[in-house]
Amino acid sequence: MRRSRRLIVAAGVVLASSGLVAGGFWGASVLAEKRYEHSTAVFATAIHEETAAQSAYDARMRNGVDATTRVGSVVATPEFGADPAAEAAALRQSFDALDALDDTVPVEPDGGASAAPAPATATALRAPWDVVADAETLEALTRDSAGDRDALIAATKTANDAQDALDDAEAAYFQAVAARGTNDIAANTLASKQSQVALTRLIEQADDRGESPSRDGAFLGSFVAAENALAASQAAEAAELADPALAVRREIEEYARSLSHGTTLDFVWAPEVNGLGEGWYSGTAQTWTSDGGWAIISLNYGVEEDWNKDENPRALVAHEVGHTQAYRDVCWPLFTGPAFLQDQEMWATAWSISQGFDLPGSGIEAYGRPTDEQIAVAVQCR
């Protein structure tokens, strides 16, 4: 009887010990699984943040490459290389700084996400120490990912700062170029209006920070070419003014300007104009309402040759100036009104007649004589 009791007691102790061991194993497993679940969630967040940081960095660098490509084409031009301005030196320095970042890789891919332990299935029974080991792996990978994220964020900020510096330097350089162009126009007052206007459009583009995407090496080349064209026009005009053989031509131009009521006139002289040369008086007029109003009047040599022999060359010059007058504020309603309905040639002929040239050269021979009503309307354009 005693022997049986001892056996029962011993069996109870063994069962109690087994229960304690099982309970401890179960508790350790629960804690390990909770740690693993937490580590998994934190790791997922870290990977998401690293991916976002990588995307931001990649986008920043794409923008940087676009900028260095465009500005690099400016820096590579001989025109830029010959520019002694301080703004040019500053732009080169900023360009070099951003360009150097193109080859910098802040984070080398390490496959951290793929190195994470696979999640356990719902039916898997794992020892708590295995679960803890997996959690520790995830925690280490999380630290690595956070470090990569921070490196990417720092690299993005560096690239942003370099990009901002380049943007400022590029704007300052082209504003200096614009100021130089403005000074060129002021210093070359004899240059043709056409050359001044061509440079003015480029000055506007150079001075506008919003036009930065369109300013590359080709733009700078065009700007310098326009400056050279302005200087060449100035030199040509000065030479013609000093040439006594062209005195009559200068007289004709001044006469035309005396009729133009402030519309700036450029002149082109050629053996033939509008297909007519020797034995004919011929001219054309092209007018722009921008830049204060200006026009290019082309005349053939016959006008110059017979200027002091016949009134018809004067009548023709008045006709061409008449084309330019239609766009003046006081004349536009007359030109577009019922008397002319924007009939260019009849308007110019009537305007020439209104200046006292009731002659074939006023346009009558080529286009017919305007009505007395039309001439009376053209007279009002003063």
BELCOR-V660964 format. One record per residue. SS is DSSP state (helix for helix, strand for strand, loop for the rest). BURIAL is b if it has 24 or more other ideal C-beta (glycine too) atoms within 12 Angstrom, else e. Layout:
BEGIN
((SS/BURIAL) (SS/BURIAL))
END
This chain:
BEGIN
((loop/e) (helix/e) (helix/e) (helix/e) (helix/e) (helix/e) (helix/e) (helix/e) (helix/e) (helix/e) (helix/e) (helix/e) (helix/e) (helix/e) (helix/e) (helix/e) (helix/e) (helix/e) (helix/e) (helix/e) (helix/e) (helix/e) (helix/e) (helix/e) (helix/e) (helix/e) (helix/e) (helix/e) (helix/b) (helix/e) (helix/e) (helix/b) (helix/b) (helix/e) (helix/b) (helix/b) (helix/e) (helix/e) (helix/b) (helix/b) (helix/e) (helix/b) (helix/b) (helix/e) (helix/e) (helix/b) (helix/b) (helix/e) (helix/e) (helix/b) (helix/e) (helix/e) (helix/b) (helix/b) (helix/e) (helix/b) (helix/b) (helix/e) (helix/e) (helix/b) (helix/b) (helix/e) (helix/b) (helix/b) (helix/e) (helix/e) (helix/b) (helix/b) (helix/e) (helix/b) (helix/b) (helix/b) (helix/e) (helix/b) (helix/b) (loop/e) (loop/b) (helix/e) (helix/b) (helix/b) (helix/e) (loop/e) (loop/b) (loop/e) (loop/e) (helix/e) (helix/b) (helix/b) (helix/e) (helix/b) (helix/b) (helix/b) (helix/b) (helix/b) (helix/b) (helix/e) (helix/b) (helix/b) (helix/b) (helix/e) (helix/b) (loop/b) (loop/e) (loop/e) (loop/e) (loop/b) (loop/b) (loop/e) (loop/e) (loop/e) (loop/e) (loop/b) (loop/e) (loop/e) (loop/e) (loop/b) (loop/b) (loop/e) (loop/e) (loop/e) (loop/e) (loop/e) (loop/e) (loop/e) (loop/e) (loop/b) (loop/e) (helix/e) (helix/e) (helix/e) (helix/b) (helix/e) (helix/e) (helix/b) (helix/b) (helix/e) (helix/b) (helix/b) (helix/b) (helix/e) (helix/b) (helix/b) (helix/e) (helix/b) (helix/b) (helix/b) (helix/e) (helix/b) (helix/b) (helix/e) (helix/b) (helix/b) (helix/b) (helix/e) (helix/b) (helix/b) (helix/e) (helix/b) (helix/b) (helix/b) (helix/e) (helix/b) (helix/b) (helix/e) (helix/b) (helix/b) (helix/b) (helix/b) (helix/b) (helix/b) (helix/b) (helix/b) (helix/b) (helix/b) (helix/b) (helix/b) (helix/b) (helix/b) (helix/e) (helix/b) (helix/b) (helix/b) (helix/e) (helix/b) (helix/b) (helix/e) (helix/e) (loop/b) (loop/e) (loop/b) (loop/b) (loop/b) (helix/b) (helix/b) (helix/b) (helix/b) (helix/b) (helix/b) (helix/b) (helix/b) (helix/b) (helix/b) (helix/b) (helix/b) (helix/b) (helix/b) (helix/b) (loop/e) (helix/e) (helix/e) (helix/e) (helix/b) (helix/e) (helix/e) (loop/b) (loop/b) (helix/e) (helix/e) (helix/b) (helix/b) (helix/e) (helix/b) (helix/b) (helix/b) (helix/e) (helix/b) (helix/b) (helix/e) (helix/b) (helix/b) (helix/b) (helix/e) (helix/b) (helix/b) (helix/e) (helix/b) (helix/b) (helix/e) (helix/e) (helix/e) (helix/e) (loop/e) (loop/e) (helix/e) (helix/e) (helix/e) (helix/e) (helix/b) (helix/b) (helix/e) (helix/e) (helix/b) (helix/b) (helix/e) (helix/b) (helix/b) (helix/b) (helix/e) (helix/b) (loop/b) (loop/b) (loop/e) (loop/b) (strand/b) (strand/b) (strand/b) (strand/b) (strand/b) (strand/b) (strand/b) (loop/e) (loop/e) (strand/b) (loop/e) (loop/e) (strand/e) (loop/e) (loop/e) (loop/e) (loop/b) (loop/b) (loop/b) (strand/b) (strand/b) (strand/b) (strand/b) (strand/b) (strand/b) (loop/e) (loop/e) (loop/e) (loop/e) (loop/b) (strand/b) (strand/b) (strand/b) (strand/b) (strand/b) (strand/b) (strand/b) (helix/b) (helix/b) (helix/b) (helix/b) (helix/e) (loop/b) (loop/b) (loop/e) (loop/e) (loop/e) (loop/e) (helix/b) (helix/b) (helix/b) (helix/b) (helix/b) (helix/b) (helix/b) (helix/b) (helix/b) (helix/b) (helix/b) (helix/b) (helix/b) (helix/b) (loop/b) (loop/b) (loop/b) (helix/e) (helix/e) (helix/b) (helix/e) (helix/e) (helix/b) (helix/b) (helix/e) (loop/e) (loop/e) (loop/b) (loop/b) (loop/e) (loop/e) (loop/b) (helix/b) (helix/b) (helix/b) (helix/b) (helix/b) (helix/b) (helix/b) (helix/b) (helix/b) (helix/b) (helix/b) (loop/b) (loop/e) (loop/b) (loop/e) (loop/b) (helix/b) (helix/b) (helix/b) (loop/b) (helix/b) (helix/e) (helix/b) (helix/e) (loop/e) (loop/e) (loop/b) (loop/e) (helix/e) (helix/e) (helix/b) (helix/b) (helix/e) (helix/b) (helix/b) (helix/e) (loop/e) (loop/b) (loop/e))
END
